[in-house]
């Protein structure tokens, strides 16, 4: 059995990767721009992984940290940690009660405009972590707002078409179901590029072969919470970096003023 997040604080992890990009830090909270591919903490999902956000950030700032919410391994962007248990309880309650605001950027297949999807989702059970869970639970409410920031057509055929269409979307989850954005985009038939579980393999292959994209093109660009001590609203933005930013330029989706450019608090 894997250690709890608290127990993992004392686990030593060797790392040769660069330091994490800290977006916000005070005596109670710290937020990072998590790279795609980095696990938040040790997990059965990959027993061979040697780097984890919890341990890397702990070593970087020299104190224990506790993740306030989830961010899937393939997703990059804002990941918030708390530095004490009282703040942890306060923040976790905000997430449970949907009193936070999250905004994501995603590249999806096809041209999608804007709308609100209200489509309940059945909980996705993990074979190991949820092997004793009640799998008869009904579908849970799941709501996602979405709007198009830019559209493009790439002159590379995928399937029977001479060119391929894509949209840069802002996705705003109003609920917090597992893989909600990825599953909702699949339901709309506009899957997120790079999604190996809910996406389109042909388009994933095209991006991998032509643009070197080996990741999910989903980025947690913005998070707002109420500070657990001051009661003030805190807004944190995570700029796009690396391969995500590069591929937007390659497929002419970067010409928008609505991309996060700098951290804001």
HELIX and SHEET records of a PDB file:
HELIX    1   1 UNK A    5  UNK A    8  1                                   4    
HELIX    2   2 UNK A   53  UNK A   61  1                                   9    
HELIX    3   3 UNK A   85  UNK A   96  1                                  12    
HELIX    4   4 UNK A  180  UNK A  187  1                                   8    
HELIX    5   5 UNK A  201  UNK A  211  1                                  11    
HELIX    6   6 UNK A  242  UNK A  250  1                                   9    
SHEET    1   A 4 UNK A  22  UNK A  25  0                                        
SHEET    2   A 4 UNK A  29  UNK A  34 -1                                        
SHEET    3   A 4 UNK A  76  UNK A  82 -1                                        
SHEET    4   A 4 UNK A  66  UNK A  67 -1                                        
SHEET    1   B 8 UNK A  22  UNK A  25  0                                        
SHEET    2   B 8 UNK A  29  UNK A  34 -1                                        
SHEET    3   B 8 UNK A  76  UNK A  82 -1                                        
SHEET    4   B 8 UNK A 218  UNK A 226  1                                        
SHEET    5   B 8 UNK A 101  UNK A 109 -1                                        
SHEET    6   B 8 UNK A 164  UNK A 173 -1                                        
SHEET    7   B 8 UNK A 143  UNK A 154 -1                                        
SHEET    8   B 8 UNK A 115  UNK A 118 -1                                        
SHEET    1   C 5 UNK A  22  UNK A  25  0                                        
SHEET    2   C 5 UNK A  29  UNK A  34 -1                                        
SHEET    3   C 5 UNK A  76  UNK A  82 -1                                        
SHEET    4   C 5 UNK A 218  UNK A 226  1                                        
SHEET    5   C 5 UNK A 233  UNK A 237 -1                                        
END                                                                             
